[in-house]
Amino acid sequence: VLSGHLFCAAAYERTERNCSLTPPYLPSTAVNTSIQLQELRAQMLPLNVSAYIIPGTDAHLSEYIAPRDARMAFMTGFTGSAGTAVVTQTKAALWTDSRYWVQAERQMDCNWELQKDVSVISVAEWLISEVPAGGNIGFDPFLFSLSEFSPYLPHNRILKSIPVNLVDQVWKDRPQAPADSLTRLPDRVIQRTWQDKVEQIRSLMGTNPYQPTALLLSALDETAWLFNLRGTDIPYNPFFYSYTLLTLDEIWLFVHTNRVTEELKAYLSASCTGSLCVQLKSYDSVRQNLTAYVAQSDVKVWIGTEYTNYALYELITPQEKLITSSYSPVLTTKAVKDETEERILREAHVRDAVAVIQLLMWLEKVVPAGNVTELRAAEYVNHCRSKQKDNRGPSFETISASGPNAALAHYSPSEGTSRRLTVEEMFLVDSGGQYLDGTTDITRTVHWGTPTDMQKEAFTRVLMGNIEISQTVFPSGTSGVRIEMLGRRALWEVGLNYGHGTGHGVGNYFGVHECKVWSKENDFGIRIEDIAVTVPVHTKFGHNFLTFDTVSLVPYDRKLIDTSLLSAKQLQWLNNYYEMIRRLVGPELDKQGLQEEKDWMLRNTQPFTEAGSSASVCSSSLTLIALVFALLHII
């Protein structure tokens, strides 16, 4: 086994750059960045800027960004969703976390250093070593939050705010801004009107002891949630560029007003002047209007520091007019799903399970012939979802990865990287869909041949973690970090681990956070990912306790499960889960006339009979306030 892993690693290294050679070796996936670096440095010179920071985000500090905001990718060639780039006159460096190290080595040329200490302090220390005392460090204030800004204040260096983004100045073919009209959610998928939500948030403003007179919303999902609106500005996420300033008696919505139809204006009561009438203002006027509001006496503005950019924060002066918390009351309120949201998200997951079952059944039939690639598998699952009711496309770019590619956390196949699927390797598919009634995200890892003992044990221990978190009971108010350890224990017992969190939240026809995986570089990857809802549970002595109810409904690969490692309780959970899949997905398959898919589902949800003995307790799923996202990965 170990020799096999070493062989795979040796072959795999050819897809990564090697800057120690003369000349350097660059794979076909690496991007030549010499021209853009030369032009950016030319922009820096007249501004007397010794270094320029390029975050991988947008003015709303989004995790997912539009193509026109992918400045870090344009400069570096690296397309991962997390990272920070810094350019000086002689050096260029990229910081990203362990999920993306292999991807960065594939995509960057040798103009760039890869820094693997991802802390902001690490970036600041590098700047101190590269920028002389008294030197200017340039940055775009729209791309930094207050919490991110402070560590970039190294001694004897000057942070210079540059209102015009320098990357934009050299990005000649920068994509255009979106122009599609905004849409409102249909009444059948909402329980609370936007007016109800506004009144609720104003009530929360009233309970804040600092008595804010206004709440500034900067994150794109805040405004979309508040008004029950959706857009197409961000790939895979139904958001639109916007800010909201909500006062006790006014509502200012900053948006590209040409995208608001007459129907939406009526929906937003945009023609009246009451406290529940929305005043539409130009998206680009947010600084001007915020400045005017703050200039009034006796006003206080509440912001969430995690998603408010520095360009807006610096306008709220003096400090007595500023109220801060990490997150706004909108972000914390929208995380708790109401009864309608919970009901319809379950319905969406039933239909989504049909699409994933169609994919897995199809792959099982066609992979042995050797004619299917990673890219074709990704296209097929997207096609299957597109046929389901209320589907609005993928919720993120499908991760379809075989063999060593599965060791990359966010690998997505392309014409240049897509591998052929075989019965000799494991295959990981992490995919999701956007539906009017829910957002899905599910990962299954399969093997169509004979898995090794190590592969079976690794998969089973990941599954054990998933099960253990899924069936844990905990007091209301318990933080996710306290539960997260359960997802690692089975792995820790044999010396395995993963370098990231275990879970994240998911919205309803909204955003899906990125999955993260534990993997062994250049080898193979295992991930199990499910979505679950936190639900009340009755206990013998306590009150207000919770547990998790899994809503993802696709069986795990039976070939990869070593039941001798499972405890009797874990095995019972697995059999109960399979019975639930039969009960919920079976009728939907009947309804859609998919008998072959139903037969496949029934075969793969047969109950297990072999119980383990004294198996250890472990787990791997996780929470999201109202929605729990379970995921585990091994490589």
C-alpha positions in Angstrom: 0.0 0.0 0.0 2.7 2.5 0.9 4.7 1.8 -2.2 1.6 2.3 -4.3 1.0 5.7 -2.6 4.5 6.7 -3.3 4.2 5.7 -6.9 1.0 7.7 -7.3 2.8 10.7 -5.7 5.7 10.5 -8.1 3.5 10.5 -11.1 1.3 13.2 -9.7 4.1 15.7 -9.2 4.4 16.2 -12.9 1.2 18.3 -12.8 2.8 20.8 -10.5 5.4 23.5 -11.1 9.0 23.0 -10.2 10.7 26.4 -9.8 14.0 24.8 -8.7 14.9 23.6 -12.1 16.6 25.6 -14.8 14.6 26.5 -16.7 11.6 26.0 -14.3 9.1 23.3 -15.1 5.6 24.6 -15.6 2.6 22.4 -16.2 0.1 23.3 -19.0 -2.3 24.5 -16.3 0.1 27.3 -15.1 -0.7 30.9 -16.1 2.0 33.3 -17.4 1.6 36.4 -15.2 4.6 38.4 -16.3 2.7 41.0 -18.2 0.1 41.8 -15.6 2.8 42.0 -12.9 4.9 44.4 -15.0 1.9 46.6 -15.6 0.8 46.6 -12.0 4.3 47.6 -10.8 4.2 50.4 -13.3 0.9 51.6 -11.7 2.5 51.4 -8.2 5.6 53.5 -9.0 4.0 57.0 -9.4 2.0 56.4 -6.2 5.2 55.7 -4.3 3.7 52.3 -3.2 6.3 49.7 -2.2 3.7 46.8 -1.9 0.1 46.3 -3.0 -2.3 43.9 -1.4 -4.8 42.0 -3.5 -7.5 40.1 -1.5 -9.6 37.4 -3.2 -12.9 39.0 -2.4 -15.2 41.8 -3.5 -16.6 45.0 -1.9 -19.1 42.9 0.1 -16.3 40.6 1.4 -18.1 37.7 -0.3 -16.8 34.1 -0.3 -18.1 33.6 -3.8 -17.4 36.5 -6.2 -18.4 37.5 -9.7 -15.8 37.1 -12.5 -15.3 40.9 -12.7 -14.1 40.8 -9.0 -11.6 37.9 -9.5 -8.6 40.2 -9.2 -6.4 37.8 -7.3 -7.1 35.1 -10.0 -6.3 37.5 -12.8 -3.0 38.5 -11.2 -1.8 35.1 -10.0 -3.5 32.5 -12.2 -4.8 30.8 -9.0 -8.6 30.4 -9.0 -9.1 29.1 -5.4 -11.8 30.8 -3.4 -9.5 31.8 -0.5 -6.3 33.7 -0.5 -4.4 37.0 -0.4 -1.8 38.1 -2.9 0.9 40.8 -2.3 3.1 42.4 -5.0 6.3 44.4 -4.5 8.6 45.8 -7.2 10.7 42.6 -7.0 8.6 39.9 -5.5 5.0 38.5 -5.6 3.6 36.1 -3.0 0.3 34.3 -2.5 -1.1 33.1 0.8 -3.8 30.3 0.8 -4.7 27.5 3.1 -4.0 23.8 2.8 -7.1 23.1 0.8 -5.5 24.9 -2.1 -1.7 24.3 -1.9 -1.7 21.7 -4.7 -4.0 23.7 -6.9 -1.8 26.8 -6.5 1.3 24.8 -7.5 -0.6 23.7 -10.6 -1.9 27.1 -11.6 0.8 29.6 -10.7 4.0 30.3 -12.6 7.4 30.9 -11.0 6.8 34.6 -10.6 4.9 33.8 -7.4 5.9 32.4 -4.0 3.4 30.2 -2.3 3.2 31.1 1.4 1.6 28.3 3.5 1.2 30.2 6.8 -2.3 31.7 6.1 -2.6 34.0 9.1 -2.9 37.7 8.5 0.0 38.1 10.9 2.1 36.1 8.5 1.3 38.5 5.6 2.1 41.5 7.9 5.5 39.9 8.9 6.3 39.3 5.2 5.5 42.9 4.4 7.8 44.1 7.2 10.6 42.1 5.7 10.1 43.3 2.2 9.0 46.9 2.6 11.6 49.4 4.0 10.8 51.5 7.1 8.6 54.4 6.1 7.4 52.6 2.9 3.9 52.7 1.7 1.7 49.6 1.5 -1.2 50.2 -0.9 -4.6 48.7 -0.6 -8.2 49.0 -1.9 -10.3 50.0 1.2 -13.4 48.3 -0.4 -11.7 44.9 -0.1 -10.9 44.9 3.6 -13.1 44.4 6.6 -12.3 46.3 9.8 -11.3 43.0 11.5 -8.9 42.2 8.6 -7.5 45.7 8.4 -5.9 46.1 11.8 -3.2 43.4 11.6 -1.9 45.2 8.4 -0.5 48.0 10.5 3.2 47.1 10.8 5.5 49.3 12.7 7.1 52.1 10.7 5.2 51.2 7.5 2.3 53.3 6.1 -0.9 51.8 4.9 -2.0 53.9 2.0 -5.7 53.7 0.9 -6.0 53.9 -2.9 -9.6 54.5 -3.9 -9.0 53.3 -7.5 -8.2 49.6 -7.7 -4.8 49.2 -9.4 -5.6 45.8 -10.7 -8.6 47.1 -12.5 -6.4 49.6 -14.2 -4.3 46.9 -15.9 -7.2 44.4 -16.4 -8.0 45.3 -20.0 -10.6 42.6 -20.7 -12.3 42.8 -17.3 -15.8 41.2 -17.4 -18.7 43.6 -17.6 -21.1 44.1 -14.7 -24.3 41.9 -14.7 -27.4 43.5 -16.1 -30.2 41.0 -15.5 -33.3 42.2 -13.7 -33.8 41.2 -10.0 -36.6 38.8 -9.1 -38.8 38.2 -6.0 -39.4 34.9 -4.4 -42.8 33.4 -5.0 -45.2 33.5 -2.1 -45.3 29.7 -1.8 -41.7 29.5 -0.6 -41.8 32.3 2.0 -43.4 32.5 5.4 -42.5 36.1 6.3 -43.0 39.1 4.0 -40.1 41.6 3.7 -42.2 44.0 5.8 -42.4 41.4 8.6 -38.6 41.0 8.4 -38.0 44.7 8.5 -40.2 45.0 11.6 -38.4 42.1 13.3 -34.9 43.6 12.6 -36.0 47.0 13.8 -37.3 45.3 17.0 -33.8 43.8 17.5 -32.3 47.2 16.9 -34.5 48.5 19.8 -33.1 45.8 22.1 -29.5 46.8 21.5 -28.3 48.6 24.6 -26.4 51.1 22.5 -29.6 52.2 20.8 -28.6 52.4 17.1 -30.7 54.6 14.8 -29.6 52.8 11.7 -28.3 49.4 10.6 -25.9 49.2 7.6 -26.1 45.9 5.7 -23.1 45.1 3.4 -23.1 41.3 2.9 -25.1 40.4 -0.3 -27.1 37.7 1.4 -28.3 40.2 4.0 -30.2 42.4 1.6 -31.4 39.5 -0.5 -32.9 37.8 2.6 -34.4 40.9 4.0 -36.4 41.7 0.9 -37.0 38.2 -0.4 -35.2 39.1 -3.6 -32.8 37.2 -5.7 -30.3 38.0 -8.5 -27.7 36.5 -10.9 -24.6 38.6 -10.1 -22.6 35.9 -8.4 -22.1 32.5 -10.1 -24.0 29.7 -8.3 -25.4 32.2 -5.7 -28.6 34.0 -6.3 -27.4 37.4 -5.0 -27.1 40.9 -6.5 -24.8 43.9 -5.8 -26.5 45.9 -3.0 -26.3 47.7 0.3 -29.1 48.5 2.7 -29.3 51.3 5.3 -32.2 50.5 7.6 -33.2 53.3 10.0 -36.0 53.3 12.5 -38.3 55.1 10.0 -36.6 54.8 6.5 -35.3 52.1 4.2 -32.6 52.9 1.7 -31.8 50.2 -0.8 -28.6 50.8 -2.8 -28.8 48.9 -6.0 -28.3 49.3 -9.8 -31.7 50.8 -10.2 -32.0 50.0 -13.9 -32.3 46.4 -12.9 -35.4 47.0 -10.8 -38.6 46.4 -12.8 -41.8 48.4 -12.3 -43.3 45.3 -10.8 -40.5 45.1 -8.2 -40.9 48.8 -7.5 -44.5 48.2 -6.6 -43.6 45.2 -4.5 -41.1 47.3 -2.6 -43.5 50.2 -2.1 -40.9 52.4 -3.7 -43.3 55.2 -4.6 -44.4 56.1 -1.0 -42.6 57.7 1.9 -43.6 55.7 5.0 -41.5 53.6 7.3 -42.2 50.5 5.2 -41.5 52.1 1.9 -38.2 51.3 0.2 -36.2 54.3 -1.2 -34.2 53.1 -4.2 -30.7 54.7 -4.5 -27.9 54.2 -6.9 -25.5 51.4 -5.8 -22.5 53.7 -6.3 -24.0 56.4 -4.0 -23.7 54.4 -0.8 -20.6 56.4 0.5 -22.2 59.7 -0.3 -25.5 58.9 1.4 -23.8 57.3 4.4 -21.7 60.4 4.8 -24.8 62.6 4.8 -26.6 60.4 7.3 -23.7 60.3 9.7 -23.4 64.1 9.5 -26.7 64.4 11.3 -26.7 64.8 15.1 -27.9 62.0 17.4 -27.4 59.2 15.0 -25.7 55.8 15.6 -24.9 53.3 12.9 -24.7 49.6 13.7 -22.4 47.5 11.5 -21.3 43.9 11.4 -17.5 44.1 11.2 -17.0 40.8 9.4 -18.8 42.0 6.2 -18.5 45.8 6.3 -15.6 47.1 4.2 -13.1 49.6 5.5 -14.2 52.2 2.9 -17.6 52.4 4.6 -16.4 52.0 8.1 -14.1 54.9 7.9 -17.0 57.2 7.1 -18.7 56.6 10.4 -17.1 59.2 12.6 -16.7 60.2 15.4 -16.5 56.8 17.1 -19.5 57.7 19.3 -21.7 57.2 16.2 -20.4 53.7 15.6 -21.9 50.5 17.0 -20.1 47.2 16.1 -20.7 43.5 16.4 -19.1 40.7 14.5 -22.3 39.9 12.7 -25.4 42.0 12.0 -28.8 40.9 13.4 -29.8 40.0 9.9 -27.1 37.4 9.5 -27.9 35.8 12.9 -31.7 35.9 12.3 -31.7 34.5 8.8 -29.6 31.5 9.9 -32.6 30.1 11.9 -34.9 28.6 9.4 -38.7 29.1 9.9 -41.3 26.4 9.5 -41.9 27.0 5.8 -38.2 27.0 5.0 -37.6 23.7 6.9 -40.5 22.0 5.2 -39.6 23.0 1.7 -35.9 22.4 2.1 -36.8 18.8 2.9 -38.8 18.6 -0.3 -35.9 19.9 -2.3 -33.5 17.3 -0.9 -35.9 14.5 -1.9 -35.8 15.7 -5.5 -32.1 16.3 -5.3 -31.5 12.7 -4.1 -33.2 11.5 -7.3 -30.6 13.4 -9.4 -27.6 12.1 -7.4 -29.0 8.5 -7.5 -29.3 8.8 -11.3 -25.7 9.9 -11.5 -24.4 7.1 -9.3 -26.4 4.4 -11.1 -25.2 5.7 -14.5 -21.6 5.7 -13.5 -21.8 2.2 -12.1 -23.0 1.0 -15.6 -20.6 3.0 -17.8 -17.3 3.4 -15.9 -16.2 -0.2 -16.5 -16.2 0.5 -20.2 -13.6 3.2 -19.6 -15.3 6.0 -21.6 -16.3 8.4 -18.9 -14.2 11.4 -17.7 -14.4 13.5 -14.6 -15.8 16.4 -16.7 -18.5 14.2 -18.2 -19.6 13.0 -14.8 -19.9 16.6 -13.6 -21.9 17.5 -16.7 -24.2 14.5 -16.1 -25.1 15.3 -12.5 -25.9 18.9 -13.5 -28.1 17.6 -16.3 -29.9 15.3 -13.9 -30.6 18.2 -11.5 -31.8 20.4 -14.4 -34.7 18.0 -14.9 -36.0 18.4 -11.4 -38.8 20.7 -10.4 -37.8 24.3 -9.5 -34.1 23.7 -10.2 -32.2 26.9 -10.8 -28.8 25.4 -11.6 -25.8 24.2 -9.5 -25.1 25.7 -6.1 -21.4 25.6 -6.8 -19.0 24.2 -9.4 -19.1 20.5 -9.2 -16.1 18.7 -7.7 -15.7 15.5 -9.8 -12.4 14.0 -8.9 -10.8 10.6 -9.3 -7.7 9.1 -7.8 -5.1 11.8 -6.9 -7.4 14.7 -8.0 -9.7 13.8 -5.1 -7.0 14.9 -2.7 -7.6 18.5 -3.9 -10.3 20.1 -1.8 -11.9 22.2 -4.5 -10.8 20.6 -7.7 -13.1 21.0 -10.6 -12.3 19.2 -13.9 -11.5 21.1 -17.1 -10.6 19.9 -20.6 -7.0 20.1 -19.7 -7.1 18.3 -16.3 -10.1 15.8 -16.6 -9.0 12.2 -15.9 -10.7 9.1 -17.1 -12.7 7.2 -14.5 -11.7 3.6 -13.9 -12.6 0.7 -11.6 -9.2 0.9 -10.1 -9.5 4.2 -8.4 -11.8 5.9 -5.9 -14.1 8.7 -7.2 -15.4 11.7 -5.3 -18.3 13.8 -6.4 -19.2 16.9 -4.4 -22.2 18.7 -6.0 -25.3 20.7 -5.2 -28.3 22.4 -6.6 -30.1 25.6 -6.3 -33.9 25.2 -6.1 -36.6 27.7 -5.4 -37.3 25.8 -2.2 -33.8 24.9 -1.1 -30.1 24.7 -1.6 -28.3 21.3 -1.6 -24.7 20.2 -1.1 -23.8 16.5 -0.9 -20.7 14.5 -1.3 -20.4 10.8 -2.0 -17.2 8.8 -2.5 -17.4 5.5 -4.4 -15.2 2.7 -5.7 -16.3 0.5 -8.6 -13.6 -2.1 -8.2 -12.0 -3.7 -5.1 -10.9 -1.0 -2.6 -7.8 -1.6 -0.5 -8.1 -2.3 3.2 -6.7 1.2 4.0 -9.3 2.8 1.7 -12.1 0.9 3.4 -10.8 1.8 6.9 -10.3 5.5 6.0 -13.8 5.7 4.5 -15.4 3.9 7.4 -13.8 6.2 9.9 -15.0 9.2 8.1 -18.5 7.7 8.1 -18.2 7.0 11.8 -17.5 10.6 12.4 -20.5 11.6 10.3 -22.8 9.2 12.2 -21.5 10.3 15.6 -22.2 14.0 15.1 -25.5 13.2 13.5 -26.8 11.3 16.5 -25.3 13.4 19.2 -27.6 15.2 21.7 -26.5 18.6 23.1 -27.9 21.5 25.0 -29.3 24.5 23.1 -26.6 27.1 22.7 -23.7 24.7 22.4 -21.0 26.0 20.0 -20.1 24.0 17.0 -16.5 23.8 18.1 -17.5 21.7 21.1 -19.2 19.2 18.8 -16.6 19.3 16.0 -14.1 17.1 17.9 -16.6 14.2 17.5 -16.0 14.3 13.8 -12.3 13.7 14.3 -12.0 11.1 17.0 -12.2 8.0 14.8 -9.5 9.5 12.6 -7.3 10.6 15.5 -7.3 7.1 16.9 -5.3 5.9 13.9 -3.2 9.0 13.4 -5.3 10.7 10.7 -6.7 14.2 10.7 -7.9 17.0 8.4 -6.7 20.6 8.4 -10.0 22.6 8.4 -13.4 22.8 10.0 -16.0 20.1 9.9 -19.2 21.9 8.9 -20.9 25.0 7.6 -24.3 26.6 7.1 -26.5 26.4 4.1 -29.3 28.7 3.0 -32.6 28.2 1.2 -32.2 29.1 -2.5 -29.3 31.0 -1.1 -25.5 30.7 -0.5 -23.7 27.4 0.1 -20.4 27.6 2.0 -17.4 25.8 0.6 -16.6 22.3 1.7 -13.2 21.5 3.1 -11.5 18.2 3.1 -8.8 16.2 4.8 -6.5 14.7 2.2 -3.2 13.2 1.6 -1.5 15.2 -1.1 -1.0 13.3 -4.4 -2.8 10.2 -3.2 -6.6 9.7 -2.9 -9.4 11.5 -1.3 -12.5 10.6 0.7 -15.3 12.9 1.7 -18.8 12.3 3.1 -21.0 15.3 3.2 -24.6 15.7 4.2 -26.9 18.5 5.2 -28.9 18.2 8.5 -31.3 20.4 10.4 -31.0 21.0 14.2 -34.2 19.8 15.8 -35.5 19.6 19.5 -35.1 16.3 21.2 -36.8 14.9 24.3 -34.4 13.8 27.1 -35.1 12.0 30.3 -34.0 14.8 32.7 -33.1 17.9 30.7 -35.0 20.5 28.7 -34.1 22.5 25.6 -31.8 19.9 24.1 -31.1 19.5 20.4 -29.9 16.9 17.9 -29.4 16.7 14.1 -31.8 15.4 11.5 -30.1 14.5 8.2 -32.0 15.7 5.1 -29.5 14.5 2.5 -30.9 11.2 1.2 -28.4 9.2 -0.9 -26.8 5.9 0.3 -23.1 5.5 1.0 -21.0 3.1 -1.1 -21.4 -0.3 0.6 -18.1 -1.6 -0.8 -16.2 1.0 1.3 -17.9 0.3 4.6 -16.1 -2.0 7.1 -19.0 -2.9 9.4 -16.5 -4.5 11.9 -15.4 -1.0 12.8 -18.9 0.3 13.6 -20.5 0.1 17.0 -23.9 -1.4 17.3 -25.4 2.1 17.8 -23.6 3.5 14.7 -24.9 0.5 12.7 -28.4 1.1 13.9 -28.2 4.7 12.9 -27.0 3.7 9.4 -29.9 1.2 9.0 -32.4 3.8 10.2 -31.0 6.3 7.7 -31.3 3.8 4.9 -34.9 3.0 5.9 -35.6 6.8 5.7 -34.2 7.0 2.2 -36.5 4.2 1.1 -39.5 5.8 2.8 -38.9 9.4 1.4 -37.1 8.9 -1.9 -38.9 5.7 -3.0 -42.3 7.5 -3.6 -40.6 10.3 -5.6 -38.9 7.8 -7.8 -42.3 6.2 -8.4 -43.8 9.6 -9.1 -41.2 10.3 -11.8 -41.5 6.8 -13.3 -37.8 5.9 -12.5 -38.1 2.2 -11.8 -34.5 1.3 -12.6 -33.3 4.0 -10.3 -35.6 2.8 -7.6 -34.3 -0.8 -7.9 -30.8 0.6 -7.6 -31.7 2.6 -4.5 -33.4 -0.5 -2.9 -30.3 -2.6 -3.5 -28.0 0.0 -2.0 -30.1 0.6 1.1 -30.4 -3.0 2.2 -29.9 -3.1 6.0 -26.5 -4.2 7.4 -26.6 -7.1 9.7 -23.0 -7.4 10.9 -22.5 -5.3 14.1 -19.1 -4.3 15.3 -17.9 -4.9 18.8 -16.2 -2.2 20.8 -15.8 0.3 18.1 -14.7 3.8 19.0 -17.0 6.8 18.9 -16.3 9.4 16.3 -18.0 11.7 13.9 -18.0 14.0 11.0 -20.9 16.2 10.2 -21.6 19.7 11.4 -23.8 22.6 12.2 -25.3 25.6 10.7 -27.5 27.2 13.3 -30.8 26.0 11.7 -29.2 23.8 9.1 -26.4 21.5 10.0 -23.9 20.7 7.4 -22.2 17.4 7.9 -19.0 16.7 6.1 -15.9 14.6 6.5 -13.0 13.8 4.4 -10.0 11.7 4.2 -7.2 11.1 1.9 
